[in-house]
Structure formats: C-alpha cells, structure tokens
Amino acid sequence: MLRRLPIVLSVVLVSCLPGLALAATWQVGPTRSYATPTALFNAVSLQPGDVVEVDGNATYPSFSVPQDAGGTAANPLLIRGIRVGGQRPHIAGGTNTVQFELSDHVVLEGFEITGGSSRCVFVHAHDITVRDSVIHACPNHGILSSDLDSGSFTLEYSEVFDAGSATTRHALYIQSDEVAHPGSVFRMQHNYIHDSNGGNLLKSRHERSEVYYNWFEGAAYHELELIGPDEETQDPLWTPDLVREDADVVGNVIVHSNPAFNAVIRVGGDGSGESRGRARFVNNTILVTSGQDVTVFRIFDGIQAVEAHNNVLYASAGGTLRVERTVEASWINGRQVGGSNNWVQSGATYLPAEWSGTIQGSDPGFANIAAFDLTPSAASALVDAGDPAPQPIPGYAVPSTLFPPLWQPVRGQLAPGAATSRAASGTIDIGAIERAGDLIFANGFES
C-alpha cells in the first residue's frame, strides 16, 4: 500500500529533528473519501501517531486493524469515534466485530460495538487500549484477548453488558502471552461491567491484573475469576513455574445478584490453569443481593497468597456469607492469608483467622442501598475505620500495589476524566466509597 495524503486531512508536525515524522488525521464516514475503516486500511499504510476519526450517527461493518497499521509505544495509532448528534459510530456484526491482529500500540476510543458472533472485541496484539466505548449484544465473548501474541491491555471508561454465554464465554476474558510479552499488564479502571448472559464478568489469565475503580454487577457465575494461563495453549516452552500471576483489586463495587450461583470471586485456578500467584483485595465493597448463601473468596488450585484489607462483605437480601472456601486450594508455600480492618456481616462463616481488626455488624450503614448509593452514612461503622497502611503478608507482597485508592466507582459509564476523586480528611473509610463529608472532589472543593 502507498502512503497517500487523504483528501480531508490535517498534517501535524511531531518532530523538528532530522528525519522528522509526520502524523496524519484520516477521516472515515458515509460522506468521506473512505466510507468505512476497512476501506481506509486497505488503501493507506498508516504510520505511528496517525489518527483515524470515524463519524458517529452511522453504522459500519466489522473491521480488523491489520498488522502493518500499528503504532509505537511513544506514538500509538489512535482510532477515535467522533459523536454526531450525540451518537457514537456503531460497529456491528462479523465474527469479531473489532479485531487487533498483531497491530501493536493502538488506542480505540469512542465507539459502540455489538454483535460479533464469536467476540465483539478480539485482541491479538500488544499494548492495546480500549476507552470510552460501549460493548454489548455480544452472543459470546464481549472482549477476548488471545493467550498467544497478546501483551499489555488497558480497558477504561467503558461499559460492557449483555455478553457471555454458557460457562466458557465471558463478558471479559483477558489473557497474555507470557513468553512473547513478559512483564505485560492488564489494567481495567473506571468501567461498568454488568448483566452478563453467561460466564464470568471478568475472567483473567493475565500475568498481572490491575482492577481499579470498577462497578461489577450481575454475573452468571463469578463476578471476578483471577486464575492462571491455559496450559493447553501456551507456548511449548511454558512451565507452571515460568511466571507467577498476581492481581491487585482495589476500590471496586462488586454486586453478586444471581441466586443460581453461590460464589463471587475465584482466585488461583479453574482446573485448566493456575496462577500460583498472589491476590490482593483492598477497599472493595462486595454486596450480595441474591438472597442465597454465598462464598465470597473461592480459593482454587495453585495459589501462593491471598490478602484482604478494608473491604465490606454484606448480604443485603438474606443468606449467609461464607468468607472463604479453601477445600479446592493447593497452596504453593503452605497457607498464606492476611488481612486487616474488613467489615463482615454478623453470622458469616469461615472468617480467616489471620485477619486482624475485623468489624462485624448486622448492617454497614449505606446511605440508600435500594438505590445502590453505597456511600457510608454519618453513623456507619465504616467511617474512618479502615487500615491507613495495610501491610502485606511478610515475604508474599504483591509488587507495586495501589494505595490509597484515588477514585470512586460509579454504577454507569463515565466520560474519560469524569471520575470523582477519593481523599479522606481523616482515616480512610472501609469500602469502595468514602463518606461524602470526607471527600475532596476533582475540582478541589470539599463536598
């Protein structure tokens, strides 16, 4: 393909050094020179730093970002949806509605994506960001990243719902190739993931999972499943000891509503792969609304350590919480469990003996649980009751952890940059949301 200047473009000078590079803005839409993203990809050799703008209030067929259309770490390719009349561009149908095919270093933002018969978004590449998008009506996977050739992946400010199927298709199924891309990171932040039709809301086999400030609600099975790589499809050189998979889960609301399934979070493995790693849960609000007896932490297969600090564990509609289930666990170095200052509903069973400062009560004192306002009320036992400096299990710390949480989750999609900051005026509260009187909002004014 030739490198051609588009009829409608803006050329941006990105370097004044010898061998300067030019980044171009390419416009796609029903009235543009390129009517679809695929038409542009077929005609033009995109360069690092290029911007593809796709007009909204129109529906486009599925597309694949080809291998030669990627960017660099410093200058990613940006594919941006431009709202028209308030409507995003809508990408619909196909086997994979949007696919990244070995096209590393790409940002996709501002789209509605629906209908992929296998996956609505398929990531087969490294350093991919999906932002400010709505992904739904996916008869199988919502987002799937391959366990071969995939590396770092970021999902932020997006909504995923009406996805998944049966037991093996998930709203989010995230993996990485630990041989081709060692040290890669999966980060999801400020997302609303809800109402799946099957599988888990998040199933992660990634080398490192960073799960921050999201609202999860309504899985068919587990809301979160943080497990190890699939042993059957990894590189032949892979062995269980090659990489330890760790997870840092901070500042999320996790609502379990399905009465037909009785566990919220599974860590370690699922029978086809095990993390042999460390999982950390800090300042999450875990709410069970199913009315059934439910396990919160299901520890399964090969696991090294699990710690939990400043979390709320509450069943609002009845039923007994079982805090941990370990009969399926295979501890790599003997049982390694730690935690501090968690609020746990009275009557809960199997509280870890290693937890310190646990607070128990009949009601955590949320402002309006019927409206899902999970802010602690003024009289709540959660207020100023968190551990201000949670300590890891000696010798088993998750590296590079987040604390304190900086933002708060929302039950809905947020525009990029619209999150509410969390800053305690006193000791940090327990749970994902700080009491309103203690908040400093992003504009700098105290509420």
N, C-alpha and C positions, 0 to 999 in steps of 0.2 A: 504494500500500500504506500501511496505517496503522502508526504507531509504537505498538506494544502491549507492555505488560509481560507477559512469559511467566508461566505458572503456576508454573514452577520457575525461580527466578532469584535472583541476588544483585545488588543495585544498589550500585555503587561510586561514591563522590563523587570526582571527579577535578579539581574546581576549586571554590574558595570565592570566586572573583571574581564581579562582576556578570556575568550571562549564563552562570551555571555550566552545566557539561555533565555529563550522567550517562552512565556506561558500564554496560551490562548484560551479564550472563552468560546465554547461551541454551543449553539442554541438548537434545541430539538423541540418540535411541536407540529401540530397539524398544518400550521401556516409557515413553517420554517423550511429551509433548504433540506434539512434532514427530518423526516416525519416521525421517525422512531429512533430509540437508542441504537438498535441493531443496524439501521441504515447508516448512522454515523460511524459505528465501529467497523463496518465493512468498507467504508470509503476513506477513513482517515487513520493515520498512525498517531495515536495520542501520545503525548510526552509527559514526563513528570511535571507536576504543577499545573497541568491543564485543568480547566473547569468545564464540566458539561452541565448546562442548565436545561431542565426539561419542564415545559409548560404544564401547569396544572389545569384542572377542569377538563381533562381529557383522559381517555383510557388507552393504554399501549399494550402490545403483546409482550410476553416474557422475553427476557434477554439474558445473555451471558457476557460478562466483562472478559474479553479474551486475554490470553497470557501476555501479549505484547502491549496491552493497554494500561499496565500498572504504573505506579509511580516509584518514588524512593522514600526512605524513612523521613528525609528532610523535606521532600516535595511530593506528597501523595497526590494521586489523581482524585479530584473531587467531582462526584456526580450528585447534583443538587436539584431537588424538586422545587419549582417556583409556584407558589399558590396563585391561582387566578380565581377571582371571585370567592376567595377563602377556601378553595378546593385544591387539594394536593393532586399531583399527577398519580394516576392509578395504574399500576402494573398488574395484569391479570392473566391467569391461566398458565398453561405449559406444564411440563413435568417438574422443572424447577423454575419458579416464576422469575427469580433473580439469582444468578449464579456467578460466583467469583472463581474462575477457572485458572488457577496458578497465576492470577493477576494480583501480585502483592502490592501492599501500600495503597489502599483505596479507601476513600470515605464516601458512604452513601447516606444522604440525608434528605428528609422532607417528602417521603413517598407513602402511599397506601399500596400494600402488596397483598394480593389474595389469590387463592385458587390453585396453587401448584399441586398437581396430583400426587407428587412424591414429597416435595418440600416447597414451601413458599420462598425461603432463602436457603441457598446451599453455598457453604463456604469451603472452598478447596484451595486455600491460599493463606498467606501470612500477612499480619498487620492490617487487618480489615476493621473498619469502624462502621457500624450502623447506628444512625442517630435520628431522632425526631421523626420516627416512622410509625405507622400503624399496620400491623401484620395480623391478618385474621382470615377466617373462612378457609383454613388450610385442612384438607381432609386427612393429611398425615402429619408430618413434622411441620412446625412453624418455622424454626431455624434449626438447621443441622450443619455442623462443621465436621469435616472428614477427619478420621484418625490417621490419614496419610496425607502429608504435604501441608497440613494446616498448622498455623502457629498462633501468634497473639491475635486476640479478637476482643473488641470493645462493643458493648451494646448499651446505649444510654438514651434517656429521654424518649423512650418508645413504649408502645402498648402492644401486647401480644395476647390474643384471646381466640376462642373458637378454633382451636388447633389440637392436634394429637388424635390418636386412635388406638383402641385396644390397649395392650400392655407394653408395646415396644415402639410406639410413635409418640413423640413428646412435643409440648409447646416449644421448649428449648432443649436441644441435645447437642452439647458442646464438648469437643474433643480436640486434642492436639497431637502432632507427630513429635514425639519426644526425642527421636533420633535426628530428624531433619531440622527441627527448630527447638533445640534445648533451651530451657530458661524462659519460654514464652509464657504469657499471662492472659488469662481470660478475666476481664473486668466488666461487670454489669452494674450500672448505677442509675438511680432516678427513673426506674421503669415501673410499669404497671402490668403485671402478668397474671391473667385470671381466666377462669371459666374454661378449663380445658375439656375436651371430649374424650380423652384417653391419656394414658401415660402419666408422666410427672410434669409439673410446671417447669422445673429445671432439673435436667439430668446432666451432670458434668463429669467427664472423664479427663478433664484438662489437667496439665501439670500443676498449675497454680490457679485457683479460683478466688477472685476478689468480688464479693457480693455485698454491695453497699447501697443503702437508702432506697430499697425497692419495696413495692407492695405486692405480695403474692397472695392469691385468694382462689380457692376452688379447684384444686387438682382432682383428677380421677383417682390418683394413687398418692404418692408422696408430693408434697409441695416442693421439697428440695431433696435431691439424691446426689450426693457427692462421693463418687466412687473412683475406681481405678481404671486403667486402659483396658480395652478389649484385647485379651491375649491372643485371640484367633487372627486378628487383622493387623496387629502391629508388625513392625519390621522383624525379619527373622533373627536379627541380632539382639532383639529386645529380650531382657530377662526381668523378672519381678524386682530385682534389686537395682536396676539401672537408674530409676528416678523415683523419688518419694513425692507423692502428690499431696499438696497441702491446700487448705481452704481457710479463708478469713471472711467471716459472715458478720457484718456489723450494721446496726441501725436499720433493720428491716421490720416491716409488719408482715407476719405470716399467718394467714387465716385458713384453718382446715375446716371445711364445711361438708364433706362427703360422708354420710353415715355408713356407706358401704365399704369404707376402707379405714383402718384403725392405726395409721402411723403418719406423722407429719414429716419427719426428716430421717433419711437413711444416710449413714456415712460408712465408709470402708470399702464395701463391695456389693455386688449383686449376683454373685455366682459365676460371672463370666470375666471378672477382672477385679482387682483390689488395689486400693490406693497405697496401702502400707504407710500411710502418712498421718498428718496432724490436722485436726479440725478445731477451729476456734469460733465461738459464738458470743458476741458482745452487744449489749444494748439492743436486743431484738424484743419485739412484742409478739408472742406466739399465742394466738387466740383460737380456741376450738369451739365451733358453733354447731357441730354435728349432733350433739346430744348423746353421743356414744362414748364408751371407754376407749381412750386413745393413748398410744405411745408417742411421746414427743421425740426422743432421740433413739432411733433404732440402729444399734451398732452391729455391723455385719461384716464377716470375713476379715481380711487382713487390715488392721488399723494399728497405728502407733500411739496416738494420744488424742483425747477429746477434752477441751476446756470450755467453760461457760461462765460469763460474768454479766451481771446487771440485766438479766433477761426477765421478762414477765411470762409466766406459764399459767394460762387461765382458760377454763372451760365454762363458757357463759351460759350454755343451754343444758347443763347437767352432764352426767357421765363423770367417770373418774380418770384422772390423768396418771399414766404410768410414765415417770420421768425418763427412765432409760430401760432399754431391753438389750441385754448383752449375751443371751444364750447362743446367739449366732456369731458372736465376735471371735476373732482369732488375733489376740494381742501379740504384736511383734516382739515387744520387750516386756512382757507382763503388763498387767492393767495399769494404765497411766491416765488418770482422770483428775481434773482440777476445776475449781470454780469459786466464785465469791458473789455475795450480795444479790442473789437471784430471788425474785418474788415468785412463790409457788403456792398454788391454791391448796387450802387445807384438805386433807384426805388423800392427797396424791401419794402414790406408792413408788417404791424403788428410787428414792432420792439418793444420789451418790453420797456416800459417807465422806468423801473428800471435799465436798463443797463446804465453805465456811460462810457465816453471816447470812444464811438463808432466812428470808422473811416469809411467814405463812399467814394466810388470812382467807376469808370467805369471798372477798371482793376487792380487786385492786383499786377501785375508785376512779374509773374513767369518767370523763365529762358526760358522754352520751353514747353508750355502747350500741344502742339501737340504730343510731345514725353513723356508726363507725367513727365517732370522734373519740379517739383513744388517748387524748390528752389527759394527764392526771388532774383530777380536781384538787382544789386547795387542801382538802383534808386527806388526800390519798397518802397511803403509806409508801408510795413510790417516790414521793417528792424528797429530794436531797438525800436519798438513801442508797445511791449507787456507790460502788467502789471507785474512788477517784484515780486509782493507779493499779488496775488489775495486773496481777503477776502471773506469768506463765508457769507451767509445770516445770520444775527445775530439770534442765537437760533436755526438755522437749518443747521448746518455744517454737511457735510458727514465726518464721523470719518476716521482718518488715511489716508489722501489723499496723492497723489503723486504730488510733485512739488519741483524743476523744473523737466521737463521731461529730462531723461538722455540719451535717444537713439532716433534714427530716423527710421521711417518705410520705407520699400522697396517694390517696385512692383515686387515681385518674392520671391521665397523661399530662406531663409538664412540658412547657416550652423550654428549650435549652436556656440555661441561666436563670430560670424562674424558681429554683428551689429555695425553700426557707431555711435560713441558717439556724444552727442549734448552738447556743453558747450559754452555759449555766452561770447564773450570777452567784450561786452558792455551790454546794456539792452537786455533782451530776445526778439527775433522776434515774431511776430504773426504767428500762424500756426504750422504745424507739423514738418516743416523742417527749420533749421537755414541756413542763407546765408553762402555760402562756406567760405568766408573770415573770418567768425566768429567762424569756427568750430575748435575744438581740436579733432583729430581722436583718436581712441582707442590705437594707438601706441604711443600717446603722442606728435605727431608732428602737428603743425598748418598747415592747408592747404593754 
